[in-house]
Amino acid sequence: MKDELERLCGNCHAAHPAEPFQSDFAICLNDPELEPYLDDILERQDFSRCQDLVLRKRFAWDREVCDDFDPVEDVGEEWSPELTAKVMKLAEDGDLTPETFRQAVLEDAFDRTDWSSEPIDGYVRELKESKTLDAREEALNPFGFFIAHRNKAAFDALCEYLRALPPAETLEDKALRIEILRQLEVTREYRRELALLLVEDLLRTASNNTTRGWYSEVFYFFERRCPPEIAEEALPPMLDSPHFSYRIKTRVRGILEAASFERLRR
């Protein structure tokens, strides 16, 4: 297999995707200008502090190698059984190329990563430093991935981010909250904490034409995506609060009645 791999940067240990997880371009980990950011890049796939530098330094995977070429096939003994089987199948089918080999290595590394314990500090920092709605929504995207892989630190960090936001008053505030909910609800594992958090946020959110969409999203969560016993635990404080109108409380009572019926029907 060693003779089949060309002397291309994509076949070198020092080559790394120029974006989180996968990219059409690579960067060289031996580049001294990138050295201050290697912990962020390798441990957290976080490029937020060096985006401009990476854009300037990136190159095509099929670039001709330099004198420091360190071929990836030298780590063959460390391959997982799954990667070995995949590469052998590619070779048997005549499909083994630098591109398919690199893709197989990336997929194997992805599958073997314990995303539940992956550090998320860099993603939290990027989210907090984002100023516009578009930037915030983009910074939120990795959280859904980590939460879906049972990364409790990502879930907790996003909950704290929502708690720290000022009360919703604008359409942008509403849109941001809806995107946060979309990321938080990707797994059923943390439904109770999420339900309590949503009620907590409504208790500080005025109900008006601007925030109506946020109320609707929260109620839809309780109606369609929340276990009935959790809804019965989380929603009653809304009925006791003078913060909510008769119309809102009627909606809450309807959700609780449906939840009670569903729980008893089981």
N, C-alpha and C positions, 0 to 999 in steps of 0.2 A: 504493500500500500504506500510505502514511503516514496517509491519511484513514481507513483501515479500523481502525486500532488506537485503542482507547479510552484515555482519560486515567486509566489504572489503574496502581498501583504495579508490577504485574507487567510492564508495558511500559516500565519505566524502567531505565536503566543501573545505578542505585544499588541496585536490588533484587537480593538474593542468597538462595539457599536457606538455610533456618535449620538444616539438618542437612547432613552430608557428601553432596555430589553432587546430591541431589534432596530435596525436601520439599514438603509441602502448605502450608507457611508460609514467609514471607520475612522477611529483616531488611534494614534500610537501611544501606548502607555509608557514608552521609554522617552517620550518628549519631555524635556525638563520644564517647559512652560506649563505642562499639565500636572506636574508633580504635586503642587499644593492642593489639588482638587481630587486626588486619587481616592482618598477615603470616602468622599461623597459619592464618586462615580462607582466604585467597586462595591462598597458596602450597602449603599442605599439607592443606586441607580439615579442619583440626584445630580442634575446638570445645571441647577438654577443659578449657581454662583459663577459659572464659566461658559454660559451659552454663547456669548460673542466670540470667545476664544475658540470654542469647539467649531463654530461655523467657519472660522478662519483656518483651522488646522485640519479639518476633516478631508478625507480623500476616498477614492473608489477602492473597493475591496480588491480589485484586480490590478492595483498598482504594482509595479516591479519592486522587489524587496531591496533593502539596504544591506550593508555588511553585517548588521546585527540580527539577521534572520534566524529565528528560533522556531523550527517547524512544529506544528501542533501534533504531528503523528508521534513525536517523541514521548507523549504521555499515554500511549496506547495501553500500558499496563494499568492505568488508573481509570480506564473507561468503565462505565457501568455495563452490566450485561445487556441492558436495553439498547444502549448506544452501539455496542459491538454488533448486536444482531441487526440493527438498522443499517449500519455501514456495510456489513457483509451482504445484506439484501440489495442495497444500492449497487454494490460491485457485481453481484450475480446478474442483476438486470441490465447491467451496462449503463447505469445512470449515475455513477460516482463521478462527480466533478467538484472542483473547489467550492462552487456555490451550494450544491446539495450536501456536501460534507459539512460546510460551515453551518448550514441550516440545521442539520442533524445534531451538531454539537450544541447549538444555541437552544434547541428544543429540549435536549437532554438536561442541560443545566437548569432550564426553566422548570422542568418536571421535578428535579431533585432539590430545588430550593424550598426551604421551610418558610413560606410566606407568612405563616402565623406569628413568627417571631422576628420578622424582618424589621429593622429600625425604621421609623417613619419621621424622625426629627426634621430631616431635610424637607419633606413634603409639608409638614406643619409650618415650618419657617416660610416656605414659598407661599403658602396660603395666606398667612398673616401679613406678608409683605405685598400681596396683590391689592391693587387700588381700584380697578375698574371691575364691572360685573363680568365682562368677558374673561378677564384675567383670573378672577376668582373661580368662575365655572371651570376653566381649564385646569386650575390648580386643584380643584375638587376631584377631578376624574380618577386619580390614582387611589383615592380613599375607598371607592366602591370596590375596586379590585382587591385591596388588602382586606377589607371587611368581609368580602365574599369568601376569602381564604382564612377566615376566623382570626384575623389579627385584631385582638381586643384593644391594643394600644391605639390603632387607627380609629376604631369606633369611639373610644373614650375621648380622643383628641378632637374629633369632629363634634361630639356632644358639647365639649367645653367651648369650642369655637362658636357654636350656636348660642350657648348661654351668655357668652361675652358680647354678642351683637347687641346694639341698641334696639329698643322696641321697634317693630315694623311700622313704618309710616308711609313709605313710598312704594311704587311699583317695582323698583329695583330691589328693595328689601324683601318684597314678596317673592320675586323671582329667585333670589339667592336662597331663601329658605326652602323653596320647592326643590331646588337642585340639591341642597343638603339632605333633605328627606329622601330623595331618590338614591343617594349614595348610602344613607344609613340603613335603608330597608332591604338591602340586597340579600340578606340572610335572615332567617327566622330566629336565629339563636339569641339575639339580643332584643326581642320584641318588648319585653316588660320594661326595660330601661328606656327604650325608645318611646313607648306609650306615655310613660310618666314625664319624659322630657317634653313631648309635644303639648301635653296639657299645661305644663309649667310655662311654656312659651305663649300659649293662648291667654293665660292669666295676665300677661303683661302686654297683650296686643289688642288694640281697639278694633272693634268690628265696624267696618265701614266699606264703602265701595272699593277703596284701594286695597284693603286687606282681605276682601271677600274670597279671593282665589286661594289664599293661604288657609283660611278656615275650611274651604271646600276640600282642599287636599288632605288636611288633617282628618276631617270627618270621613273621607273616602278610605283613608288608612284604617280607621276603626271599623268601618263597615265591611271592608273587603279583605284586609290583610292582617288583621289583628285577632288573635285567639279570643274567644268570648270571655273567658275568665280574666284575661288581662284587661280587656275593655271595662269589665265590671269593677275592677280594682282602680283603674286610672281615672275614669270619667266622673264619678260622683262629686269630687270637689268643685266641678263646674256648676253643678246644680245648687250648691250652697253659696256660691259667690255672687255678690251684687254686681260684679263686673259684666255679667252677661245678660242679654235681653231675654224676654219671654220666648221669642222666636228661636234663639240659639238653644235655650234650655229645652224647648220642645224637640228640637233635633237630637239633642243629647239623650233625652228620655227614649226617643224612638230607637236609637242605637243600642241603649241598654236593654230595652225590651227584646229586641232582636237577638242580642247576645245571650240573654237569659234563656230564651226559647231554644237557641242553637245548643247551648250547653246542656239543657235538660233533655234534648232530643238524642243526644249521643248515647 
